[in-house]
Amino acid sequence: MRRIINSTYMSIDGVVQNPQNWTFDYRDEAATAFAHDQLFHCDALIMGRRTYESFISYWPTATDADGSAERMNSMPKYVVSDSLSDPTWNNTTVVGRAEFPALGRELKDKPGQDIVQYGYGPVTAVLLREGLLDELRIWLHPITVGGQARDALLAEVSSDARFRLADHRAFDSGMVILSYQPQPTA
């Protein structure tokens, strides 16, 4: 069975939005290799509409030497949205919020590699609530971003969600990737 892994950037003061504005100073060779390996160990991508809109402004025209852009552009992408109707990024399927849990189960049951969900918020909450999220990877950056309202990493999740630290990796830049697995509540 395939796993669904959420991968989200976070500042030390809890900011998760607009990571393109504050993460790149912490992307050393080892972190870049980790991101590359994560992408290439997955063969499908799940995201919400906001992440889709952010990604489509960059990825469809991106090029790079390590094949990440080609991988990102060629893999199947599933966007959870009730408002997006005509995606322009190739290999993109839009699924409504009500239909998403069934699709998540179907994707996990299909043969293949893991599935990555980039972003945060309501889609992650549905994955967690439905028992579909297998791992939460928080890329904790040693920076305070401040100055803005904070969206919750796990919006709409019940207050009794519990996690077990499954792995961690520290980088010379000070960034740490914390990998958590959801745990059943008693």
C-alpha positions as protocol buffer text, in pm:
chain_id: "A"
residue {
  index: 1
  type: MET
  ca { x: 0 y: 0 z: 0 }
}
residue {
  index: 2
  type: ARG
  ca { x: 124 y: 344 z: -89 }
}
residue {
  index: 3
  type: ARG
  ca { x: 179 y: 608 z: 178 }
}
residue {
  index: 4
  type: ILE
  ca { x: 62 y: 968 z: 173 }
}
residue {
  index: 5
  type: ILE
  ca { x: 325 y: 1209 z: 305 }
}
residue {
  index: 6
  type: ASN
  ca { x: 258 y: 1575 z: 378 }
}
residue {
  index: 7
  type: SER
  ca { x: 568 y: 1792 z: 335 }
}
residue {
  index: 8
  type: THR
  ca { x: 539 y: 2146 z: 469 }
}
residue {
  index: 9
  type: TYR
  ca { x: 784 y: 2429 z: 536 }
}
residue {
  index: 10
  type: MET
  ca { x: 746 y: 2615 z: 865 }
}
residue {
  index: 11
  type: SER
  ca { x: 932 y: 2901 z: 1030 }
}
residue {
  index: 12
  type: ILE
  ca { x: 1029 y: 2873 z: 1394 }
}
residue {
  index: 13
  type: ASP
  ca { x: 745 y: 3114 z: 1480 }
}
residue {
  index: 14
  type: GLY
  ca { x: 488 y: 2891 z: 1311 }
}
residue {
  index: 15
  type: VAL
  ca { x: 446 y: 3061 z: 974 }
}
residue {
  index: 16
  type: VAL
  ca { x: 367 y: 2820 z: 690 }
}
residue {
  index: 17
  type: GLN
  ca { x: 244 y: 3054 z: 418 }
}
residue {
  index: 18
  type: ASN
  ca { x: 457 y: 3204 z: 140 }
}
residue {
  index: 19
  type: PRO
  ca { x: 762 y: 2982 z: 200 }
}
residue {
  index: 20
  type: GLN
  ca { x: 909 y: 3100 z: -129 }
}
residue {
  index: 21
  type: ASN
  ca { x: 986 y: 3426 z: 53 }
}
residue {
  index: 22
  type: TRP
  ca { x: 1193 y: 3286 z: 342 }
}
residue {
  index: 23
  type: THR
  ca { x: 1316 y: 2927 z: 288 }
}
residue {
  index: 24
  type: PHE
  ca { x: 1588 y: 2942 z: 26 }
}
residue {
  index: 25
  type: ASP
  ca { x: 1866 y: 3065 z: 255 }
}
residue {
  index: 26
  type: TYR
  ca { x: 1840 y: 2729 z: 434 }
}
residue {
  index: 27
  type: ARG
  ca { x: 1853 y: 2504 z: 128 }
}
residue {
  index: 28
  type: ASP
  ca { x: 2202 y: 2355 z: 141 }
}
residue {
  index: 29
  type: GLU
  ca { x: 2322 y: 2062 z: -69 }
}
residue {
  index: 30
  type: ALA
  ca { x: 2199 y: 1802 z: 180 }
}
residue {
  index: 31
  type: ALA
  ca { x: 1851 y: 1959 z: 206 }
}
residue {
  index: 32
  type: THR
  ca { x: 1832 y: 1985 z: -173 }
}
residue {
  index: 33
  type: ALA
  ca { x: 1924 y: 1616 z: -199 }
}
residue {
  index: 34
  type: PHE
  ca { x: 1655 y: 1528 z: 57 }
}
residue {
  index: 35
  type: ALA
  ca { x: 1392 y: 1726 z: -139 }
}
residue {
  index: 36
  type: HIS
  ca { x: 1504 y: 1558 z: -461 }
}
residue {
  index: 37
  type: ASP
  ca { x: 1486 y: 1211 z: -305 }
}
residue {
  index: 38
  type: GLN
  ca { x: 1145 y: 1285 z: -156 }
}
residue {
  index: 39
  type: LEU
  ca { x: 1009 y: 1390 z: -496 }
}
residue {
  index: 40
  type: PHE
  ca { x: 1158 y: 1090 z: -676 }
}
residue {
  index: 41
  type: HIS
  ca { x: 1025 y: 845 z: -415 }
}
residue {
  index: 42
  type: CYS
  ca { x: 673 y: 964 z: -496 }
}
residue {
  index: 43
  type: ASP
  ca { x: 479 y: 925 z: -816 }
}
residue {
  index: 44
  type: ALA
  ca { x: 172 y: 1139 z: -746 }
}
residue {
  index: 45
  type: LEU
  ca { x: 105 y: 1479 z: -593 }
}
residue {
  index: 46
  type: ILE
  ca { x: -192 y: 1600 z: -387 }
}
residue {
  index: 47
  type: MET
  ca { x: -254 y: 1968 z: -321 }
}
residue {
  index: 48
  type: GLY
  ca { x: -524 y: 2219 z: -248 }
}
residue {
  index: 49
  type: ARG
  ca { x: -622 y: 2503 z: -476 }
}
residue {
  index: 50
  type: ARG
  ca { x: -394 y: 2761 z: -310 }
}
residue {
  index: 51
  type: THR
  ca { x: -87 y: 2539 z: -344 }
}
residue {
  index: 52
  type: TYR
  ca { x: -185 y: 2460 z: -703 }
}
residue {
  index: 53
  type: GLU
  ca { x: -207 y: 2830 z: -784 }
}
residue {
  index: 54
  type: SER
  ca { x: 135 y: 2889 z: -627 }
}
residue {
  index: 55
  type: PHE
  ca { x: 297 y: 2594 z: -802 }
}
residue {
  index: 56
  type: ILE
  ca { x: 149 y: 2668 z: -1145 }
}
residue {
  index: 57
  type: SER
  ca { x: 315 y: 3008 z: -1143 }
}
residue {
  index: 58
  type: TYR
  ca { x: 656 y: 2835 z: -1137 }
}
residue {
  index: 59
  type: TRP
  ca { x: 670 y: 2466 z: -1226 }
}
residue {
  index: 60
  type: PRO
  ca { x: 522 y: 2439 z: -1579 }
}
residue {
  index: 61
  type: THR
  ca { x: 805 y: 2650 z: -1724 }
}
residue {
  index: 62
  type: ALA
  ca { x: 1081 y: 2549 z: -1481 }
}
residue {
  index: 63
  type: THR
  ca { x: 1396 y: 2373 z: -1595 }
}
residue {
  index: 64
  type: ASP
  ca { x: 1680 y: 2229 z: -1391 }
}
residue {
  index: 65
  type: ALA
  ca { x: 1976 y: 1996 z: -1421 }
}
residue {
  index: 66
  type: ASP
  ca { x: 1861 y: 1730 z: -1173 }
}
residue {
  index: 67
  type: GLY
  ca { x: 1528 y: 1639 z: -1338 }
}
residue {
  index: 68
  type: SER
  ca { x: 1304 y: 1771 z: -1058 }
}
residue {
  index: 69
  type: ALA
  ca { x: 1111 y: 2004 z: -1289 }
}
residue {
  index: 70
  type: GLU
  ca { x: 1047 y: 1728 z: -1540 }
}
residue {
  index: 71
  type: ARG
  ca { x: 940 y: 1495 z: -1260 }
}
residue {
  index: 72
  type: MET
  ca { x: 706 y: 1753 z: -1106 }
}
residue {
  index: 73
  type: ASN
  ca { x: 552 y: 1838 z: -1442 }
}
residue {
  index: 74
  type: SER
  ca { x: 504 y: 1480 z: -1559 }
}
residue {
  index: 75
  type: MET
  ca { x: 363 y: 1318 z: -1244 }
}
residue {
  index: 76
  type: PRO
  ca { x: -13 y: 1292 z: -1184 }
}
residue {
  index: 77
  type: LYS
  ca { x: -141 y: 1584 z: -978 }
}
residue {
  index: 78
  type: TYR
  ca { x: -467 y: 1583 z: -780 }
}
residue {
  index: 79
  type: VAL
  ca { x: -607 y: 1919 z: -676 }
}
residue {
  index: 80
  type: VAL
  ca { x: -876 y: 1925 z: -409 }
}
residue {
  index: 81
  type: SER
  ca { x: -1106 y: 2213 z: -495 }
}
residue {
  index: 82
  type: ASP
  ca { x: -1471 y: 2297 z: -540 }
}
residue {
  index: 83
  type: SER
  ca { x: -1389 y: 2616 z: -733 }
}
residue {
  index: 84
  type: LEU
  ca { x: -1113 y: 2517 z: -979 }
}
residue {
  index: 85
  type: SER
  ca { x: -1271 y: 2380 z: -1293 }
}
residue {
  index: 86
  type: ASP
  ca { x: -1020 y: 2401 z: -1576 }
}
residue {
  index: 87
  type: PRO
  ca { x: -664 y: 2320 z: -1465 }
}
residue {
  index: 88
  type: THR
  ca { x: -398 y: 2414 z: -1717 }
}
residue {
  index: 89
  type: TRP
  ca { x: -106 y: 2220 z: -1568 }
}
residue {
  index: 90
  type: ASN
  ca { x: -64 y: 1889 z: -1749 }
}
residue {
  index: 91
  type: ASN
  ca { x: -163 y: 1565 z: -1574 }
}
residue {
  index: 92
  type: THR
  ca { x: -385 y: 1754 z: -1329 }
}
residue {
  index: 93
  type: THR
  ca { x: -715 y: 1616 z: -1204 }
}
residue {
  index: 94
  type: VAL
  ca { x: -947 y: 1829 z: -994 }
}
residue {
  index: 95
  type: VAL
  ca { x: -1151 y: 1650 z: -729 }
}
residue {
  index: 96
  type: GLY
  ca { x: -1419 y: 1806 z: -513 }
}
residue {
  index: 97
  type: ARG
  ca { x: -1385 y: 1813 z: -137 }
}
residue {
  index: 98
  type: ALA
  ca { x: -1666 y: 1561 z: -85 }
}
residue {
  index: 99
  type: GLU
  ca { x: -1511 y: 1311 z: -328 }
}
residue {
  index: 100
  type: PHE
  ca { x: -1154 y: 1354 z: -204 }
}
residue {
  index: 101
  type: PRO
  ca { x: -1152 y: 1093 z: 78 }
}
residue {
  index: 102
  type: ALA
  ca { x: -1264 y: 818 z: -162 }
}
residue {
  index: 103
  type: LEU
  ca { x: -999 y: 922 z: -412 }
}
residue {
  index: 104
  type: GLY
  ca { x: -735 y: 922 z: -138 }
}
residue {
  index: 105
  type: ARG
  ca { x: -824 y: 563 z: -44 }
}
residue {
  index: 106
  type: GLU
  ca { x: -823 y: 462 z: -410 }
}
residue {
  index: 107
  type: LEU
  ca { x: -481 y: 616 z: -470 }
}
residue {
  index: 108
  type: LYS
  ca { x: -334 y: 446 z: -162 }
}
residue {
  index: 109
  type: ASP
  ca { x: -465 y: 108 z: -280 }
}
residue {
  index: 110
  type: LYS
  ca { x: -314 y: 139 z: -628 }
}
residue {
  index: 111
  type: PRO
  ca { x: 35 y: 3 z: -688 }
}
residue {
  index: 112
  type: GLY
  ca { x: 310 y: 259 z: -710 }
}
residue {
  index: 113
  type: GLN
  ca { x: 536 y: 481 z: -509 }
}
residue {
  index: 114
  type: ASP
  ca { x: 437 y: 708 z: -222 }
}
residue {
  index: 115
  type: ILE
  ca { x: 218 y: 1015 z: -273 }
}
residue {
  index: 116
  type: VAL
  ca { x: 332 y: 1358 z: -157 }
}
residue {
  index: 117
  type: GLN
  ca { x: 107 y: 1639 z: -45 }
}
residue {
  index: 118
  type: TYR
  ca { x: 275 y: 1978 z: -51 }
}
residue {
  index: 119
  type: GLY
  ca { x: 110 y: 2256 z: 143 }
}
residue {
  index: 120
  type: TYR
  ca { x: -99 y: 2271 z: 456 }
}
residue {
  index: 121
  type: GLY
  ca { x: -449 y: 2334 z: 585 }
}
residue {
  index: 122
  type: PRO
  ca { x: -784 y: 2181 z: 499 }
}
residue {
  index: 123
  type: VAL
  ca { x: -654 y: 1909 z: 264 }
}
residue {
  index: 124
  type: THR
  ca { x: -409 y: 1791 z: 529 }
}
residue {
  index: 125
  type: ALA
  ca { x: -689 y: 1796 z: 787 }
}
residue {
  index: 126
  type: VAL
  ca { x: -907 y: 1574 z: 569 }
}
residue {
  index: 127
  type: LEU
  ca { x: -620 y: 1330 z: 515 }
}
residue {
  index: 128
  type: LEU
  ca { x: -563 y: 1313 z: 890 }
}
residue {
  index: 129
  type: ARG
  ca { x: -931 y: 1291 z: 985 }
}
residue {
  index: 130
  type: GLU
  ca { x: -992 y: 1012 z: 731 }
}
residue {
  index: 131
  type: GLY
  ca { x: -688 y: 813 z: 845 }
}
residue {
  index: 132
  type: LEU
  ca { x: -515 y: 863 z: 510 }
}
residue {
  index: 133
  type: LEU
  ca { x: -211 y: 1063 z: 623 }
}
residue {
  index: 134
  type: ASP
  ca { x: 84 y: 837 z: 696 }
}
residue {
  index: 135
  type: GLU
  ca { x: 354 y: 1094 z: 766 }
}
residue {
  index: 136
  type: LEU
  ca { x: 377 y: 1465 z: 839 }
}
residue {
  index: 137
  type: ARG
  ca { x: 716 y: 1615 z: 746 }
}
residue {
  index: 138
  type: ILE
  ca { x: 772 y: 1959 z: 890 }
}
residue {
  index: 139
  type: TRP
  ca { x: 1073 y: 2139 z: 745 }
}
residue {
  index: 140
  type: LEU
  ca { x: 1140 y: 2366 z: 1043 }
}
residue {
  index: 141
  type: HIS
  ca { x: 1345 y: 2671 z: 941 }
}
residue {
  index: 142
  type: PRO
  ca { x: 1544 y: 2869 z: 1200 }
}
residue {
  index: 143
  type: ILE
  ca { x: 1389 y: 3202 z: 1114 }
}
residue {
  index: 144
  type: THR
  ca { x: 1108 y: 3413 z: 1251 }
}
residue {
  index: 145
  type: VAL
  ca { x: 894 y: 3549 z: 971 }
}
residue {
  index: 146
  type: GLY
  ca { x: 639 y: 3738 z: 1182 }
}
residue {
  index: 147
  type: GLY
  ca { x: 435 y: 4032 z: 1066 }
}
residue {
  index: 148
  type: GLN
  ca { x: 142 y: 3839 z: 928 }
}
residue {
  index: 149
  type: ALA
  ca { x: -161 y: 3643 z: 1037 }
}
residue {
  index: 150
  type: ARG
  ca { x: -77 y: 3275 z: 1058 }
}
residue {
  index: 151
  type: ASP
  ca { x: -272 y: 3003 z: 884 }
}
residue {
  index: 152
  type: ALA
  ca { x: -283 y: 2687 z: 1090 }
}
residue {
  index: 153
  type: LEU
  ca { x: -72 y: 2400 z: 963 }
}
residue {
  index: 154
  type: LEU
  ca { x: -352 y: 2161 z: 1047 }
}
residue {
  index: 155
  type: ALA
  ca { x: -663 y: 2374 z: 1017 }
}
residue {
  index: 156
  type: GLU
  ca { x: -987 y: 2200 z: 1108 }
}
residue {
  index: 157
  type: VAL
  ca { x: -818 y: 1913 z: 1295 }
}
residue {
  index: 158
  type: SER
  ca { x: -968 y: 1802 z: 1623 }
}
residue {
  index: 159
  type: SER
  ca { x: -772 y: 1899 z: 1931 }
}
residue {
  index: 160
  type: ASP
  ca { x: -691 y: 1540 z: 2023 }
}
residue {
  index: 161
  type: ALA
  ca { x: -479 y: 1452 z: 1718 }
}
residue {
  index: 162
  type: ARG
  ca { x: -156 y: 1291 z: 1837 }
}
residue {
  index: 163
  type: PHE
  ca { x: 167 y: 1213 z: 1657 }
}
residue {
  index: 164
  type: ARG
  ca { x: 477 y: 1004 z: 1715 }
}
residue {
  index: 165
  type: LEU
  ca { x: 819 y: 1135 z: 1612 }
}
residue {
  index: 166
  type: ALA
  ca { x: 926 y: 884 z: 1349 }
}
residue {
  index: 167
  type: ASP
  ca { x: 1246 y: 1048 z: 1229 }
}
residue {
  index: 168
  type: HIS
  ca { x: 1438 y: 1372 z: 1228 }
}
residue {
  index: 169
  type: ARG
  ca { x: 1717 y: 1514 z: 1023 }
}
residue {
  index: 170
  type: ALA
  ca { x: 1927 y: 1821 z: 1100 }
}
residue {
  index: 171
  type: PHE
  ca { x: 2111 y: 2022 z: 837 }
}
residue {
  index: 172
  type: ASP
  ca { x: 2415 y: 2248 z: 868 }
}
residue {
  index: 173
  type: SER
  ca { x: 2193 y: 2547 z: 783 }
}
residue {
  index: 174
  type: GLY
  ca { x: 2004 y: 2492 z: 1109 }
}
residue {
  index: 175
  type: MET
  ca { x: 1694 y: 2361 z: 936 }
}
residue {
  index: 176
  type: VAL
  ca { x: 1546 y: 2042 z: 1080 }
}
residue {
  index: 177
  type: ILE
  ca { x: 1303 y: 1802 z: 914 }
}
residue {
  index: 178
  type: LEU
  ca { x: 1074 y: 1647 z: 1172 }
}
residue {
  index: 179
  type: SER
  ca { x: 882 y: 1341 z: 1053 }
}
residue {
  index: 180
  type: TYR
  ca { x: 573 y: 1251 z: 1252 }
}
residue {
  index: 181
  type: GLN
  ca { x: 327 y: 964 z: 1219 }
}
residue {
  index: 182
  type: PRO
  ca { x: -33 y: 1006 z: 1331 }
}
residue {
  index: 183
  type: GLN
  ca { x: -122 y: 796 z: 1635 }
}
residue {
  index: 184
  type: PRO
  ca { x: -464 y: 666 z: 1730 }
}
residue {
  index: 185
  type: THR
  ca { x: -619 y: 844 z: 2024 }
}
residue {
  index: 186
  type: ALA
  ca { x: -730 y: 646 z: 2326 }
}
